[in-house]
């Protein structure tokens, strides 16, 4: 347990920040799931619209370093490749 005032404050701040980051990471996963769901539905225009909406959320979360920028780029690339592969 934290013994100094500074350590207690850092513990409080870490708890708050962890909760905030967890919410953003969940937002990232939800954005990816929305696009995957649209791809599975088979509607290419709907999938492209979902990807366009999700890209800004994914980039925003990567800019805040909640997920690594390469992970965000990899997800965007794979989702767009899956959309392009649709008939």
SETIVEX-733321 format. One line per 10 residues: number of its first residue (from 1); their letters; for each residue x, y, z of C-alpha. Coordinates in pm, whole numbers, plus 50000, padded with zeros to 5 digits. Layout:
<rs>
NUM) a) X,Y,Z ~ ...
</rs>
This chain:
<rs>
1) xxxxxxxxxx) 50000,50000,50000 ~ 50112,50356,49929 ~ 50272,50526,50230 ~ 50334,50882,50113 ~ 50082,51139,49999 ~ 50243,51144,49655 ~ 50217,50765,49621 ~ 49852,50770,49734 ~ 49770,51037,49475 ~ 49950,50840,49199
11) xxxxxxxxxx) 49750,50530,49297 ~ 49425,50728,49268 ~ 49527,50876,48933 ~ 49634,50538,48797 ~ 49297,50388,48888 ~ 49108,50668,48713 ~ 49332,50653,48405 ~ 49305,50275,48382 ~ 48924,50297,48382 ~ 48935,50565,48113
21) xxxxxxxxxx) 49175,50363,47897 ~ 48961,50051,47937 ~ 48662,50240,47800 ~ 48860,50362,47500 ~ 48998,50014,47431 ~ 48642,49882,47440 ~ 48543,50155,47192 ~ 48823,50034,46961 ~ 48699,49675,46975 ~ 48340,49783,46915
31) xxxxxxxxxx) 48441,49984,46609 ~ 48617,49680,46462 ~ 48321,49454,46542 ~ 48077,49689,46367 ~ 48277,49666,46045 ~ 48314,49287,46071 ~ 47939,49256,46126 ~ 47873,49466,45815 ~ 48115,49248,45615 ~ 47939,48931,45730
41) xxxxxxxxxx) 47605,49083,45630 ~ 47740,49091,45273 ~ 47650,49453,45198 ~ 47963,49618,45057 ~ 47835,49976,45069 ~ 47723,49933,45431 ~ 48062,49782,45518 ~ 48247,50072,45354 ~ 48035,50322,45547 ~ 48101,50136,45872
51) xxxxxxxxxx) 48475,50130,45798 ~ 48482,50501,45726 ~ 48307,50573,46057 ~ 48537,50336,46245 ~ 48865,50461,46098 ~ 48840,50795,46275 ~ 48768,50625,46608 ~ 49055,50380,46558 ~ 49297,50661,46466 ~ 49188,50869,46763
61) xxxxxxxxxx) 49252,50583,47003 ~ 49591,50513,46845 ~ 49685,50881,46873 ~ 49616,50862,47247 ~ 49846,50556,47262 ~ 49576,50333,47404 ~ 49665,50085,47131 ~ 49987,50090,46931 ~ 49974,50277,46601 ~ 50085,49966,46412
71) xxxxxxxxxx) 49803,49762,46566 ~ 49553,50026,46455 ~ 49702,50030,46105 ~ 49694,49651,46088 ~ 49325,49639,46183 ~ 49233,49910,45931 ~ 49431,49735,45658 ~ 49275,49394,45722 ~ 48924,49536,45739 ~ 48964,49727,45413
81) xxxxxxx) 49117,49417,45248 ~ 48817,49213,45360 ~ 48581,49473,45214 ~ 48773,49482,44885 ~ 48759,49102,44867 ~ 48378,49111,44880 ~ 48208,49019,44554
</rs>
